[in-house]
Amino acid sequence: MYLSKYYFPLDRFMDRERFSQLKKFAEGKETPFLIIDLEVIEKKYRELKDNLPFSQIFYAIKANPSDEVLTLLRDLGSSFDVASRFELDQLLRLNVDPTKISFGNTIKKPKDIAYFYEKGVRLFATDSIEDLTNLSEYAPGSKIFFRLLTEGTGSDWPLSRKFGAHPDMIYNLIVMSKDMGVIPYGLSFHVGSQQRDIGQWDDAISKCKYLFDAVKSEGIHLKMINLGGGLPADYLDPTLSINLYASEIKRFLYEDFGDNMPEIFIEPGRSLSGDAGVIISEVILLTKKSKNDLYRWLYLDIGVFGGLIETINESIKYPIFFDSKGDAEEVIIAGPTCDSMDIMYEKYRYKMPSTVKPGDKVYIFSTGAYTQTYSSVYFNGFPPLKSYIFKPPAKN
């Protein structure tokens, strides 16, 4: 099979003029590195807001916490989902109003709860009696939302088991909370990251409706549902449009709540920043393990520990582009470290032009989320993944 220069569906991820600008911007920079296009993030934010206009967006900053990304979203009106005091400090340094910050991590130290409260945060997630007790003591009068356990079925990167609790336990926590000096405010869930089954929101929303009704008998009127994350980025396997996700989620909400719609929060991370990133890497080596092997190994200067940890179990399949011509050759793709886990793709066969050689650049698309934040700190001495904000040439 002969491949043209653009055998890869480049236009699905970036138009060719933009790609030429990106290559020029990347000249002289030491690989591997990540380039972030803020225009894509702004487009994604506005698209989500247009499709779910009644929702309050809390960007999950763990996806990509670059100052430039957070400043852009702050100026667009976003709120923020925070998981640690260090993320809080960053937002405060960027002059984000603490009333637009949610401490969404259910696993937190009492001293961190007190720190958030001292800084003006009044919105906290919980899923256990121990954490709720700490919130009662260190964040009195705060709004509490209770996280439901989900299975994450249908997602590429499930978030089940560790977070959330069974509806029966959540019911008990809500009832207990009304006498603990905090405000039982709402419910939250997360259907799993890169969720391909829109019906998972239907199941979770119906559980919320059950609990909203159940606690009314105790004189408790919940006011909010946090839909969590799960909306997709555009990886190798395409997903449905955000428009379709949003229209179905709205249908699920109206079927259960009708005109008595609660406040709706949503915590996108991957869907806002994922498509905005391109990692540029370099081919280190191409080799076989024996003369009778069917496939060559392609070693890149980035791997599992350099920012591509979501390739574990080949969960996230990033679009990988080789700007070359040649016959299609299937390869195994691995990283540069001395750890045998540093293999990105072995079962799923990526194709590259057979003319690719060491020193060639490789472009890994849709890598704006959970790459730089997942990169290790000097494993084998390799530095964390560098990041640059894309600055295309000014238009005449």
N, C-alpha and C positions, 0 to 999 in steps of 0.2 A: 504494500500500500504506500503510495507516494504522498507525502504531505507538503502542501504549500506552506509558505512562511507563516501563514495564520491558520494552520490546520486546527488549532485550538479555537473554540468559539469566543475569541477575544471580545467581540462587540457585545456579548452578553454582560461583560464585566466592566469594560472601559472602551470608549471609542478610540480609534487609532490615532487621532490627533492628540488626544489626552495622553495616550500611552507614550507617544513620542516626546511629549513634554515631560512626562515622568522620568523617562530614561535620561533625558538631558539634566533634569534636576538631580538625578542620582549619581551623575558623573563625579568621580574623585572621592566618593565616600566608601569607607572600608566596610565590606560585607561581614556578617549579615546585618541588616537594619530594616526597620519598619518605617514606611511613609504613610502618613495620615492625611486624608483629604477632607478638610472641614466642610467643604461644600456638600459632600455626600451626607455628612451627619446632619447638617441643617435641613437638607431635603428630606431625610428620613424622619426627622422630628416633625416637620410640618405635615408630612404625609400621615403620620400617626395621629397628630392632633386633628387634622381634617376628618379622619375616618372615625375617631372616637372623641368628638368635641366636648363631651360632657365629662371626660375623665381628667384626673389630675396626674400628670406624668412625674414619676419619681425615678430619675435616671439612676440605674445601679452602677455606681462609679467604679466598682471593681472590674468592670468590663474594660474600661480604658480611662484611667484617671489623669491623663495629661492636663496640665493647667489650661492649655488652649481649648481643649474639648470642654472642660467644665465651665470656662468663662463664656464660651459660645452658648452653651445650654442655659447657663444662668441668664444671659441676656435675652434668650428666647422665651424665658418665663418658666423654665423647668424647675421642679423640686428634685430632691436627691435622696436616694436610699443609701444608707451608710452602714458599714459593718464593723468599724473600729474607731477608736479615738483619734487615730492618725489620719484617717479619712476626714473626720470631723475637723481637725485642725487645718487641713488643707482647704476645706470649704470656707472656714472662717477667715483664713488668710486671703481668700479670694472674695471676701465680703458677701458671702451668701447668707441670707437671713436665716437664723436658726429655726424660725417657724416653718421653713420650707425644707426641713431635714427630718427624716425618719430614721430611728435606730432600728433597722430591720433584722439585725442578727439576734436570734433567740439565745445565743450562747455568749454571755457577757459577765464580767466581773462586777461585783458591787461598786468598786471604786470607779469603774468606767461609767456605770449608770449615774453615779453622783456627778461625775465630770460633765456628762452630756446635760444633765439637769441644770447644773451651775451655768453652763453656756447658753441655756435658753431653749433647749430641745424639749418638746412636750409630747412627742409621739413615739411609742415604743411597741415592738413586737414581743410576744412571749408564746411559749408552748408547754410550760411546766409550772408546777406549784412552787418549786424552789426559786425560779426566776421571778415569778409573780410576787413572791414574798419580798424579794430584793427590790423590785420596782415599787412596791408599797412603801418600803422604808426610805428608799433613796430618791424616788421620783414622785412624791405625793401630788395628787391632783392631775397627773398626766393622763392622756388618752392612750388606752391600751388596745391593740388588736391582736387577736389570737390566731395562731397559724395552724391550719388543718393539714393532716398528713395526706399525701397523694402518692400514687404508685409511679407516676412518670412514664406510664406505658405510651409508646409511640414517639418518645423523644430520643434524639441522638445522644444527649448527655443527661441522663436521669438525675434527679435531685431528691430521691425518695429515701426513706428510713431515718436519715439523720435529723431531719427537720420536720416539725409539725407533730400533732398528736391526733388520736382517734376522736371522732365527733363526741363520743360519750365523755371523754376526759375534757375536751374543750368546753362542753356544756357545764361541767362541774367548775372549771376554772372561771368561766364567765359569772356564774352564780356567786362564787366565793368573792370575786373581785369587787362586787358592789358594796361590800362591808369592809373593804381594805384601804379605802382612801384614794382609790384611783377610779378612772372613768372607763367602764367597759364600752369601747367605742365601735369595734368592728371585727371583721374576720379577714384572714388572708390565706392564700395558698400559692403553690408554684407547681405547674403541671409538668415541669421538666424543660430543660433548655433545648432549643431547636426542636420544638414540639411540632410534629407533622400531623397529628390527629387532633383536629379542631374540637372534636367531640369531648375531649378531656376537660375543656372548660365547662361544657354543659354539665358533666357529672359533678364537678367541684362547685359550680354555682348552685346546683340543686341541694347540695349539702349545706351550703350557706343559708339557703331559704329555709330549710328544716330547722336550723339553729336559730335563725331570726325569730321564727314562730315559736319555737320551744321555750326560749327565755322570756318571751312576753308574759307568760304565766307567772314569772317571778318578778314582774314589774320592770324588766330591763328592755330597753328599746335600742337595739344596735343601729348604727347610722352609716356604716361604711363597709364596703367590700374592696379588698386589695387583690386584684387579679394576678399579681406577681409578674414574672417574666414568661419566657417561652416562645415569644414571637421570633420568627426565624431570620437568619441572614441567608445570603445566596451562595451556597457551597456547590460542590460538584453535582449533587443530586438536587434538582430544582424543587421548590416548594410552591404552594399556592400564594397568591398575592396578599399583601397586608389588607387590601380592600375587602377581600373575601373573609379573611380571619376576623376583621372588625365587624363585618355585617353579620356573621354567624354569632359572634360573642354578644352583639347587641340583641339578636333574636333570642338567645338563651336568657339574657337578663330580663327582657320584656315578658317572655313566657312565664318566668317565675315571679317577677315583682310587679309587672304591669306599670301602672302610673305611680306606684309607691316605690320608685327607684331610690335606692340608697346612694350616698356619695360613692363614686367609683375612682379608685386609685389604680395605677398600673406601673410596673417597675421594669421597663425595657432596658436592656444593656446591649446584648448581642445584636438585636435588630436595629439599633441606632448606630453603633460604631463598627460592627463587623465588616460591612461592605466598604467602609471608608479606608481600609488598610491594605497595603501591598508590602509583603516582605521580599526584599531582594537578597538572594543568596548566591553562592558561587559553587560550582562543581569542584570538589576536591579530587575525586578518584572514581574511575569506572573499571570494574574488574569482575572476574568470575572466581568461584571457590574451587572449581575443578574444571578440567577441559571438557567434560560432558554436561556441565550445567546448562540448563535451558535459558537461564536469565542472568544478566549482569547485575551487579550491585552498583547503585548510584549513591555515592556519598556526598552529602552537602555540608556546608560549613554552619548549618543550623540543624537542630534536631529536637527531640523530645524535651531535653533539658534547657534548650535555648529559647523556648517560647511555644513549641508545638506540642505541649503535653496533651492536648485534646485529641491527638492522633493515637493515644493509648487505646488498644483494642480496635484501632482504625475507626473510632467513633465519628470524628469529624473528618470529612474528606475534602480538603482544600483544593480549589482549582489551581493547577500548576501549569505554567506556561513556559515553554522553551522557544525563544525567538530564533528558530533555525529551520532549515529544510532537511528532508531526508526520509528514508523508509521508517515506518513506525516500528519501534522496538519496545517490548514490555520489559520493565525493570523493577527491581526491589529498591526502595528508597530508604536510606538510613542517615543518621547524623554523625557528628565527628567525635563524640566522647567515647571513653573507654568503658562504657556500660552496655551490656548486651541488650538492655531494654530500649536502647536508643535506635530503634527501628520504627519508622513511621508507617510504611506500607509494604507488606510482604504478601498478604493474601489477595488484596485488591491490586491488580496490576495497572499501574500507570504506564502510559505510552509516552515515549519521547522520540524525537528524530535521532536516527542512528548516527548522525554526524556530530552530536553533542560531544564535547571534549572537556577535560579539566581546564578550569579558568573561565568557562562560559557562565554567564549570568542565568539565574532561574528566578522566575517571578511567581510568587505564591499569593494569590488573590484572596480577598475576603478575610484578611488576617488582622483586622482592626480591633477585635475583641479577644480578650483572654490570651494574649500572646506575650506582650511585654510584661504584663502583671504576673504571668506564670513563669517567666524565664528565671532560671536559677541564679544564685549569686556566687559566681566564680567556681562552679563545678568544673574540675580539671583546669581551673584558672581562666576559663572563658568568661568574659564579662557579660553582664546582663544585656539583653537586646536593646540596642539604641533605637531611638525614635526621632523622626523629623516631621515637621508639619509641611505639607506640600505647598509650594508657592510657585504656581505656573507663571510663565512670562506675562507681563502686562499686555493687554490688548491695545492695538494702535487706534 
